[in-house]
Amino acid sequence: EYSAALEKMGSSITVVNGTEEMQIFLECRTENIDATLKLFEERLLHSKFDKNDFKRIVKARAENAKSIDYNPAAMSSLGFRKLMFGNTVYGSYATDKTYKNITIEDVNNYYSNN
């Protein structure tokens, strides 16, 4: 429904998460800006988390985290962060087990409380 509405208007909303920031890219025709922003507001403030989407995303993130073990450059970067920042959020990183331990209830609770 959300994607279909955006597509019908020729609009797109892309969200990119980083370690310290989030970037939001919104593209639309001038005459559709209000309707596109309304859809974005709805998604941002009243998100619904689908179990199938959640499982797909967790699986992809876990596989990506596991692949870091075979990437020397990534391992070096994570090791450097650990040396620089120690046991802080900046010095730690998620593993495949981290993602597998997150439940959709955790996400819903976090979203409701923050």
KEGU-208943 format. One record per residue: residue number from 1; chain; x, y, z of N, C-alpha, C in turn. Coordinates in nm, 4 decimals. Example, Ala and Ser with C-alpha at 12.3 -4.5 7.8 and 13.67 -1.06 7.14 Angstrom:
<pts>
1;A;1.3190;-0.5690;0.7800;1.2300;-0.4500;0.7800;1.3200;-0.3300;0.7800
2;A;1.2850;-0.2250;0.7080;1.3670;-0.1060;0.7140;1.2900;0.0030;0.7870
</pts>
This chain:
<pts>
1;A;0.0822;-0.1188;0.0000;0.0000;0.0000;0.0000;0.0870;0.1257;0.0000
2;A;0.1841;0.1319;0.0907;0.2754;0.2452;0.1018;0.3579;0.2590;-0.0267
3;A;0.4191;0.1486;-0.0685;0.5022;0.1507;-0.1902;0.4189;0.1828;-0.3128
4;A;0.2985;0.1280;-0.3192;0.2109;0.1534;-0.4337;0.1724;0.3007;-0.4412
5;A;0.1455;0.3616;-0.3262;0.1097;0.5031;-0.3229;0.2263;0.5901;-0.3704
6;A;0.3471;0.5573;-0.3244;0.4646;0.6313;-0.3691;0.4858;0.6152;-0.5192
7;A;0.4746;0.4923;-0.5661;0.4956;0.4640;-0.7081;0.3927;0.5373;-0.7941
8;A;0.2701;0.5388;-0.7507;0.1632;0.6057;-0.8259;0.1938;0.7546;-0.8445
9;A;0.2566;0.8148;-0.7423;0.2909;0.9572;-0.7494;0.4255;0.9809;-0.8167
10;A;0.4988;0.8741;-0.8454;0.6333;0.8906;-0.8998;0.7312;0.9390;-0.7944
11;A;0.7065;0.9030;-0.6699;0.7893;0.9476;-0.5575;0.8713;0.8318;-0.5029
12;A;0.9781;0.8660;-0.4322;1.0553;0.7641;-0.3617;1.1108;0.8234;-0.2332
13;A;1.1195;0.7389;-0.1325;1.1778;0.7765;-0.0041;1.2802;0.6694;0.0308
14;A;1.4033;0.7120;0.0517;1.5105;0.6189;0.0848;1.5725;0.6616;0.2172
15;A;1.5907;0.5665;0.3075;1.6521;0.5932;0.4367;1.7806;0.5120;0.4446
16;A;1.8913;0.5795;0.4775;2.0217;0.5152;0.4895;2.0724;0.5394;0.6310
17;A;2.1020;0.4304;0.7026;2.1519;0.4407;0.8392;2.3019;0.4235;0.8418
18;A;2.3673;0.5095;0.9168;2.5099;0.4972;0.9392;2.5361;0.4716;1.0861
19;A;2.6611;0.4709;1.1251;2.6967;0.4491;1.2651;2.6523;0.5662;1.3516
20;A;2.6660;0.6865;1.2983;2.6360;0.8058;1.3770;2.5256;0.8920;1.3182
21;A;2.4701;0.8547;1.2054;2.3727;0.9405;1.1417;2.2718;0.8607;1.0615
22;A;2.1659;0.9278;1.0247;2.0655;0.8706;0.9360;2.0430;0.9731;0.8250
23;A;2.0387;0.9272;0.7020;2.0121;1.0149;0.5892;1.8801;0.9743;0.5259
24;A;1.8000;1.0734;0.4916;1.6721;1.0486;0.4278;1.6709;1.1216;0.2948
25;A;1.6436;1.0465;0.1894;1.6364;1.1028;0.0550;1.4928;1.0924;0.0069
26;A;1.4353;1.2034;-0.0286;1.2983;1.2075;-0.0762;1.2995;1.2672;-0.2169
27;A;1.2422;1.1943;-0.3103;1.2323;1.2421;-0.4477;1.0861;1.2397;-0.4886
28;A;1.0388;1.3513;-0.5440;0.9010;1.3567;-0.5905;0.8825;1.4758;-0.6848
29;A;0.7713;1.4747;-0.7527;0.7349;1.5883;-0.8368;0.6867;1.6994;-0.7444
30;A;0.7053;1.8230;-0.7851;0.6685;1.9376;-0.7023;0.5235;1.9298;-0.6566
31;A;0.4346;1.8923;-0.7461;0.2924;1.8889;-0.7108;0.2587;1.7767;-0.6130
32;A;0.3507;1.6827;-0.5910;0.3248;1.5707;-0.4997;0.4002;1.5817;-0.3670
33;A;0.4644;1.6955;-0.3433;0.5477;1.7061;-0.2228;0.4659;1.6901;-0.0948
34;A;0.3492;1.7534;-0.0865;0.2693;1.7430;0.0363;0.2230;1.6002;0.0616
35;A;0.1748;1.5340;-0.0426;0.1271;1.3956;-0.0279;0.2430;1.3017;0.0061
36;A;0.3600;1.3240;-0.0539;0.4769;1.2408;-0.0265;0.5246;1.2607;0.1170
37;A;0.5279;1.3860;0.1613;0.5675;1.4137;0.2997;0.4668;1.3559;0.3992
38;A;0.3404;1.3554;0.3640;0.2375;1.2952;0.4499;0.2624;1.1442;0.4654
39;A;0.2955;1.0768;0.3539;0.3270;0.9340;0.3604;0.4521;0.9098;0.4448
40;A;0.5524;0.9953;0.4279;0.6753;0.9807;0.5064;0.6460;1.0007;0.6556
41;A;0.5663;1.1019;0.6873;0.5293;1.1269;0.8266;0.4576;1.0053;0.8865
42;A;0.3656;0.9492;0.8107;0.2921;0.8300;0.8561;0.3883;0.7148;0.8855
43;A;0.4824;0.6915;0.7951;0.5783;0.5813;0.8120;0.6703;0.6077;0.9300
44;A;0.7142;0.7313;0.9446;0.8081;0.7656;1.0512;0.7439;0.7581;1.1895
45;A;0.6225;0.8081;1.2011;0.5591;0.8187;1.3321;0.4690;0.7007;1.3687
46;A;0.4268;0.6237;1.2691;0.3320;0.5156;1.2951;0.3717;0.3879;1.2202
47;A;0.4972;0.3515;1.2298;0.5455;0.2340;1.1571;0.4816;0.1059;1.2077
48;A;0.4621;0.0149;1.1154;0.4161;-0.1201;1.1470;0.5248;-0.2139;1.0975
49;A;0.5652;-0.3065;1.1812;0.6737;-0.3956;1.1453;0.6182;-0.5319;1.1072
50;A;0.6369;-0.5676;0.9828;0.5887;-0.6948;0.9295;0.6858;-0.8063;0.9675
51;A;0.6330;-0.9187;1.0156;0.7181;-1.0298;1.0597;0.8039;-1.0859;0.9469
52;A;0.7470;-1.0989;0.8278;0.8236;-1.1540;0.7157;0.9358;-1.0598;0.6739
53;A;0.9068;-0.9292;0.6686;1.0117;-0.8315;0.6372;1.1196;-0.8345;0.7438
54;A;1.0775;-0.8430;0.8693;1.1723;-0.8468;0.9793;1.2663;-0.9670;0.9668
55;A;1.2095;-1.0848;0.9416;1.2914;-1.2056;0.9272;1.3889;-1.1927;0.8118
56;A;1.3432;-1.1373;0.7001;1.4287;-1.1197;0.5827;1.5449;-1.0248;0.6132
57;A;1.5144;-0.9155;0.6798;1.6179;-0.8166;0.7115;1.7179;-0.8726;0.8124
58;A;1.6690;-0.9414;0.9155;1.7583;-1.0004;1.0161;1.8503;-1.1024;0.9503
59;A;1.7953;-1.1846;0.8627;1.8771;-1.2851;0.7948;1.9859;-1.2195;0.7110
60;A;1.9495;-1.1156;0.6360;2.0475;-1.0462;0.5518;2.1552;-0.9788;0.6357
61;A;2.1152;-0.9127;0.7446;2.2126;-0.8457;0.8320;2.3055;-0.9469;0.8991
62;A;2.2500;-1.0597;0.9425;2.3315;-1.1632;1.0075;2.4331;-1.2208;0.9089
63;A;2.3898;-1.2462;0.7863;2.4821;-1.2985;0.6846;2.5911;-1.1966;0.6526
64;A;2.5540;-1.0697;0.6454;2.6527;-0.9655;0.6192;2.7533;-0.9565;0.7342
65;A;2.7035;-0.9611;0.8572;2.7930;-0.9548;0.9735;2.8883;-1.0734;0.9755
66;A;2.8378;-1.1905;0.9392;2.9229;-1.3104;0.9382;3.0299;-1.3010;0.8291
67;A;2.9959;-1.2382;0.7171;3.0917;-1.2278;0.6066;3.2105;-1.1390;0.6419
68;A;3.1952;-1.0543;0.7416;3.3056;-0.9680;0.7837;3.4240;-1.0515;0.8321
69;A;3.3961;-1.1686;0.8876;3.5019;-1.2571;0.9359;3.5988;-1.2972;0.8250
70;A;3.5558;-1.2889;0.7013;3.6387;-1.3299;0.5870;3.6904;-1.2107;0.5080
71;A;3.6775;-1.0911;0.5636;3.7202;-0.9702;0.4956;3.8288;-0.9026;0.5794
72;A;3.9555;-0.9167;0.5397;4.0652;-0.8620;0.6201;4.0546;-0.7113;0.6431
73;A;4.0118;-0.6364;0.5432;4.0004;-0.4906;0.5596;3.8940;-0.4564;0.6635
74;A;3.7818;-0.5270;0.6586;3.6752;-0.5020;0.7561;3.7206;-0.5398;0.8965
75;A;3.7881;-0.6536;0.9096;3.8368;-0.6967;1.0409;3.9378;-0.5963;1.0968
76;A;4.0233;-0.5453;1.0102;4.1218;-0.4464;1.0515;4.0528;-0.3197;1.1015
77;A;3.9511;-0.2759;1.0304;3.8768;-0.1564;1.0700;3.8077;-0.1761;1.2046
78;A;3.7469;-0.2930;1.2241;3.6805;-0.3209;1.3513;3.7813;-0.3295;1.4660
79;A;3.8975;-0.3889;1.4383;4.0031;-0.3968;1.5393;4.0532;-0.2586;1.5786
80;A;4.0683;-0.1718;1.4799;4.1126;-0.0348;1.5055;4.0102;0.0384;1.5926
81;A;3.8822;0.0242;1.5594;3.7770;0.0880;1.6388;3.7799;0.0379;1.7830
82;A;3.8026;-0.0918;1.8002;3.8084;-0.1510;1.9347;3.9257;-0.0918;2.0137
83;A;4.0415;-0.0775;1.9482;4.1580;-0.0185;2.0137;4.1344;0.1276;2.0502
84;A;4.0728;0.2010;1.9598;4.0515;0.3442;1.9812;3.9441;0.3735;2.0852
85;A;3.8339;0.2980;2.0817;3.7179;0.3336;2.1622;3.6846;0.2344;2.2728
86;A;3.7574;0.1214;2.2783;3.7368;0.0243;2.3853;3.5952;-0.0298;2.3919
87;A;3.5458;-0.0470;2.5132;3.4129;-0.1057;2.5354;3.3036;0.0009;2.5338
88;A;3.2955;0.0752;2.4244;3.1897;0.1741;2.4066;3.1101;0.1355;2.2825
89;A;3.0052;0.2096;2.2559;2.9249;0.1818;2.1371;3.0090;0.1973;2.0096
90;A;3.1067;0.2867;2.0113;3.1912;0.3068;1.8940;3.2954;0.1973;1.8766
91;A;3.3289;0.1297;1.9853;3.4286;0.0239;1.9787;3.3699;-0.1145;1.9586
92;A;3.2383;-0.1248;1.9610;3.1753;-0.2562;1.9448;3.1095;-0.2672;1.8080
93;A;3.0711;-0.3861;1.7743;3.0034;-0.4090;1.6465;2.9116;-0.5300;1.6605
94;A;2.8114;-0.5330;1.5752;2.7137;-0.6419;1.5787;2.7689;-0.7638;1.5051
95;A;2.7437;-0.8801;1.5617;2.7809;-1.0059;1.4974;2.6541;-1.0732;1.4457
96;A;2.6709;-1.1845;1.3767;2.5524;-1.2572;1.3290;2.4663;-1.3017;1.4470
97;A;2.5290;-1.3353;1.5591;2.4533;-1.3761;1.6775;2.3743;-1.2590;1.7363
98;A;2.4309;-1.1396;1.7286;2.3601;-1.0205;1.7758;2.2270;-1.0064;1.7042
99;A;2.2308;-1.0162;1.5717;2.1081;-1.0003;1.4934;2.0093;-1.1137;1.5194
100;A;2.0605;-1.2339;1.5337;1.9719;-1.3477;1.5552;1.9017;-1.3418;1.6908
101;A;1.9564;-1.2658;1.7854;1.8955;-1.2537;1.9179;1.7905;-1.1435;1.9261
102;A;1.7763;-1.0636;1.8226;1.6774;-0.9557;1.8224;1.5435;-1.0117;1.7746
103;A;1.4394;-0.9819;1.8481;1.3056;-1.0277;1.8095;1.2231;-0.9095;1.7602
104;A;1.1161;-0.9398;1.6892;1.0278;-0.8328;1.6430;0.9636;-0.7617;1.7622
105;A;0.9449;-0.8328;1.8712;0.8913;-0.7707;1.9928;0.9906;-0.6682;2.0471
106;A;1.1212;-0.6983;2.0399;1.2238;-0.6018;2.0814;1.2112;-0.4727;2.0001
107;A;1.1945;-0.4873;1.8696;1.1836;-0.3708;1.7807;1.0574;-0.2913;1.8130
108;A;0.9460;-0.3605;1.8267;0.8207;-0.2911;1.8594;0.8293;-0.2197;1.9941
109;A;0.8884;-0.2845;2.0942;0.9037;-0.2215;2.2256;0.9943;-0.0995;2.2181
110;A;1.1057;-0.1117;2.1473;1.1971;0.0011;2.1333;1.1267;0.1174;2.0645
111;A;1.0565;0.0868;1.9555;0.9884;0.1911;1.8795;0.8815;0.2586;1.9645
112;A;0.8084;0.1825;2.0433;0.7013;0.2379;2.1282;0.7567;0.3261;2.2403
113;A;0.8744;0.2901;2.2897;0.9304;0.3603;2.4062;1.0264;0.4738;2.3725
114;A;1.0585;0.4925;2.2451;1.1562;0.5972;2.2107;1.1035;0.6947;2.1109
</pts>
